[in-house]
Amino acid sequence: MSEYEFTLKFRLPDASADSEAFIDALAEAGCDDALVGIGMQGRIALDFTREAKSASDAVTSAVRDVKSAIPGAELIEASPDIVGLTDVAEIAGCTRQNMRKMMMAHLSTFPLAVHEGASSSFWHLASVLTWLDEHQKRQIDVGLLDIAKINMTINIAKEARRLPNAQFSLPKDLAMLLA
């Protein structure tokens, strides 16, 4: 068993519901390994540290537990997934400036950004971690890579389902996350 750290954000079925009312139900449903954030009306965020056989098991069991405690809750985002250059530099153990130099020196192999802007760009963490491992021979946290991969898959699938007439299949354990 490994320990995985990740955050799940949900939209509550009733936007006017008091988020605090769900805290006991979450603990009873198995989410006692999460810190619960209730700062935004109609939303709830859970910061998990969960032991499981795999990253997929950790995230899917956490989503299942939340949905059993809060029927109708809708997954908004699983993280870590989308990261900026400062996040990447911190994970790589260097300064933002050094990370930018590394990226600029290897533009042909550095992962494409999910969003590229004039002042900031964002990447999928899994892509950057894989690049750091394969192209820079940097030691990476395998557990972090595993959780980043599953979160990327979940977030992309969640967004793809919003497209009109979207048809694609997901593994059963992931499909239930988005139901």
Contacts in CASP RR format, 6 or more apart in sequence:
PFRMAT RR
TARGET T0000
AUTHOR 0000-0000-0000
METHOD contacts of the structure
MODEL  1
MSEYEFTLKFRLPDASADSEAFIDALAEAGCDDALVGIGMQGRIALDFTR
EAKSASDAVTSAVRDVKSAIPGAELIEASPDIVGLTDVAEIAGCTRQNMR
KMMMAHLSTFPLAVHEGASSSFWHLASVLTWLDEHQKRQIDVGLLDIAKI
NMTINIAKEARRLPNAQFSLPKDLAMLLA
1 51 0 8 1.000
1 52 0 8 1.000
1 53 0 8 1.000
2 51 0 8 1.000
2 52 0 8 1.000
2 53 0 8 1.000
2 54 0 8 1.000
2 143 0 8 1.000
3 49 0 8 1.000
3 50 0 8 1.000
3 51 0 8 1.000
4 48 0 8 1.000
4 49 0 8 1.000
4 50 0 8 1.000
4 51 0 8 1.000
4 52 0 8 1.000
4 55 0 8 1.000
4 58 0 8 1.000
4 59 0 8 1.000
4 143 0 8 1.000
4 146 0 8 1.000
4 147 0 8 1.000
5 47 0 8 1.000
5 48 0 8 1.000
5 49 0 8 1.000
5 147 0 8 1.000
6 47 0 8 1.000
6 48 0 8 1.000
6 50 0 8 1.000
6 58 0 8 1.000
6 59 0 8 1.000
6 62 0 8 1.000
6 78 0 8 1.000
6 79 0 8 1.000
6 80 0 8 1.000
6 147 0 8 1.000
6 151 0 8 1.000
7 45 0 8 1.000
7 46 0 8 1.000
7 47 0 8 1.000
7 48 0 8 1.000
7 77 0 8 1.000
7 78 0 8 1.000
7 79 0 8 1.000
7 80 0 8 1.000
8 45 0 8 1.000
8 46 0 8 1.000
8 48 0 8 1.000
8 59 0 8 1.000
8 62 0 8 1.000
8 63 0 8 1.000
8 66 0 8 1.000
8 75 0 8 1.000
8 77 0 8 1.000
8 78 0 8 1.000
9 43 0 8 1.000
9 44 0 8 1.000
9 45 0 8 1.000
9 46 0 8 1.000
9 75 0 8 1.000
9 76 0 8 1.000
9 77 0 8 1.000
9 78 0 8 1.000
9 79 0 8 1.000
10 43 0 8 1.000
10 44 0 8 1.000
10 45 0 8 1.000
10 46 0 8 1.000
10 66 0 8 1.000
10 70 0 8 1.000
10 73 0 8 1.000
10 74 0 8 1.000
10 75 0 8 1.000
10 76 0 8 1.000
11 42 0 8 1.000
11 43 0 8 1.000
11 73 0 8 1.000
11 74 0 8 1.000
11 76 0 8 1.000
12 19 0 8 1.000
12 22 0 8 1.000
12 42 0 8 1.000
12 43 0 8 1.000
12 44 0 8 1.000
12 70 0 8 1.000
12 73 0 8 1.000
13 70 0 8 1.000
13 71 0 8 1.000
13 72 0 8 1.000
13 73 0 8 1.000
13 74 0 8 1.000
14 42 0 8 1.000
15 41 0 8 1.000
15 42 0 8 1.000
16 41 0 8 1.000
16 42 0 8 1.000
17 42 0 8 1.000
19 37 0 8 1.000
19 38 0 8 1.000
19 39 0 8 1.000
19 41 0 8 1.000
19 42 0 8 1.000
19 43 0 8 1.000
19 44 0 8 1.000
20 38 0 8 1.000
22 36 0 8 1.000
22 44 0 8 1.000
22 69 0 8 1.000
22 70 0 8 1.000
23 36 0 8 1.000
23 38 0 8 1.000
25 69 0 8 1.000
25 70 0 8 1.000
26 32 0 8 1.000
26 34 0 8 1.000
26 36 0 8 1.000
26 46 0 8 1.000
26 65 0 8 1.000
26 66 0 8 1.000
26 69 0 8 1.000
26 70 0 8 1.000
28 69 0 8 1.000
29 65 0 8 1.000
29 66 0 8 1.000
29 68 0 8 1.000
29 69 0 8 1.000
30 65 0 8 1.000
30 69 0 8 1.000
31 46 0 8 1.000
31 48 0 8 1.000
31 62 0 8 1.000
31 65 0 8 1.000
31 66 0 8 1.000
31 69 0 8 1.000
33 48 0 8 1.000
33 49 0 8 1.000
33 50 0 8 1.000
33 51 0 8 1.000
34 46 0 8 1.000
34 47 0 8 1.000
34 48 0 8 1.000
34 49 0 8 1.000
34 50 0 8 1.000
34 62 0 8 1.000
35 46 0 8 1.000
35 47 0 8 1.000
36 44 0 8 1.000
36 45 0 8 1.000
36 46 0 8 1.000
36 47 0 8 1.000
37 44 0 8 1.000
37 45 0 8 1.000
37 46 0 8 1.000
37 47 0 8 1.000
38 44 0 8 1.000
38 45 0 8 1.000
43 76 0 8 1.000
44 70 0 8 1.000
44 73 0 8 1.000
46 62 0 8 1.000
46 66 0 8 1.000
48 58 0 8 1.000
48 62 0 8 1.000
50 58 0 8 1.000
50 61 0 8 1.000
50 62 0 8 1.000
51 58 0 8 1.000
52 58 0 8 1.000
52 61 0 8 1.000
54 146 0 8 1.000
55 143 0 8 1.000
55 146 0 8 1.000
55 147 0 8 1.000
55 149 0 8 1.000
55 150 0 8 1.000
56 150 0 8 1.000
56 173 0 8 1.000
56 174 0 8 1.000
58 147 0 8 1.000
59 78 0 8 1.000
59 147 0 8 1.000
59 150 0 8 1.000
59 151 0 8 1.000
59 154 0 8 1.000
59 177 0 8 1.000
60 173 0 8 1.000
60 174 0 8 1.000
60 176 0 8 1.000
60 177 0 8 1.000
63 75 0 8 1.000
63 176 0 8 1.000
63 177 0 8 1.000
64 176 0 8 1.000
66 73 0 8 1.000
67 73 0 8 1.000
75 154 0 8 1.000
75 158 0 8 1.000
75 177 0 8 1.000
75 178 0 8 1.000
77 155 0 8 1.000
77 158 0 8 1.000
78 150 0 8 1.000
78 151 0 8 1.000
78 154 0 8 1.000
78 155 0 8 1.000
79 151 0 8 1.000
80 87 0 8 1.000
80 125 0 8 1.000
80 144 0 8 1.000
80 147 0 8 1.000
80 148 0 8 1.000
80 151 0 8 1.000
81 124 0 8 1.000
81 125 0 8 1.000
81 126 0 8 1.000
81 148 0 8 1.000
81 151 0 8 1.000
81 152 0 8 1.000
81 155 0 8 1.000
82 114 0 8 1.000
82 122 0 8 1.000
82 123 0 8 1.000
82 124 0 8 1.000
82 125 0 8 1.000
82 155 0 8 1.000
83 91 0 8 1.000
83 122 0 8 1.000
83 123 0 8 1.000
83 124 0 8 1.000
83 125 0 8 1.000
83 128 0 8 1.000
84 120 0 8 1.000
84 121 0 8 1.000
84 122 0 8 1.000
84 123 0 8 1.000
85 96 0 8 1.000
85 99 0 8 1.000
85 100 0 8 1.000
85 103 0 8 1.000
85 120 0 8 1.000
85 121 0 8 1.000
86 96 0 8 1.000
87 125 0 8 1.000
88 99 0 8 1.000
88 123 0 8 1.000
88 125 0 8 1.000
88 128 0 8 1.000
89 95 0 8 1.000
89 96 0 8 1.000
89 98 0 8 1.000
89 99 0 8 1.000
91 125 0 8 1.000
91 128 0 8 1.000
91 129 0 8 1.000
91 140 0 8 1.000
91 144 0 8 1.000
92 99 0 8 1.000
92 102 0 8 1.000
92 132 0 8 1.000
92 136 0 8 1.000
92 138 0 8 1.000
94 102 0 8 1.000
102 136 0 8 1.000
103 110 0 8 1.000
106 135 0 8 1.000
109 131 0 8 1.000
109 135 0 8 1.000
110 131 0 8 1.000
111 123 0 8 1.000
111 124 0 8 1.000
111 127 0 8 1.000
111 128 0 8 1.000
111 130 0 8 1.000
111 131 0 8 1.000
112 123 0 8 1.000
112 127 0 8 1.000
113 121 0 8 1.000
113 122 0 8 1.000
113 123 0 8 1.000
114 122 0 8 1.000
114 123 0 8 1.000
114 124 0 8 1.000
115 121 0 8 1.000
115 122 0 8 1.000
124 148 0 8 1.000
124 152 0 8 1.000
125 144 0 8 1.000
125 148 0 8 1.000
125 151 0 8 1.000
125 152 0 8 1.000
126 145 0 8 1.000
126 148 0 8 1.000
126 149 0 8 1.000
126 151 0 8 1.000
126 152 0 8 1.000
127 152 0 8 1.000
129 140 0 8 1.000
129 144 0 8 1.000
129 145 0 8 1.000
129 148 0 8 1.000
130 145 0 8 1.000
132 138 0 8 1.000
132 140 0 8 1.000
133 140 0 8 1.000
133 145 0 8 1.000
153 174 0 8 1.000
154 174 0 8 1.000
154 177 0 8 1.000
154 178 0 8 1.000
157 168 0 8 1.000
157 170 0 8 1.000
157 174 0 8 1.000
157 178 0 8 1.000
158 178 0 8 1.000
160 166 0 8 1.000
160 168 0 8 1.000
161 178 0 8 1.000
169 175 0 8 1.000
170 178 0 8 1.000
END
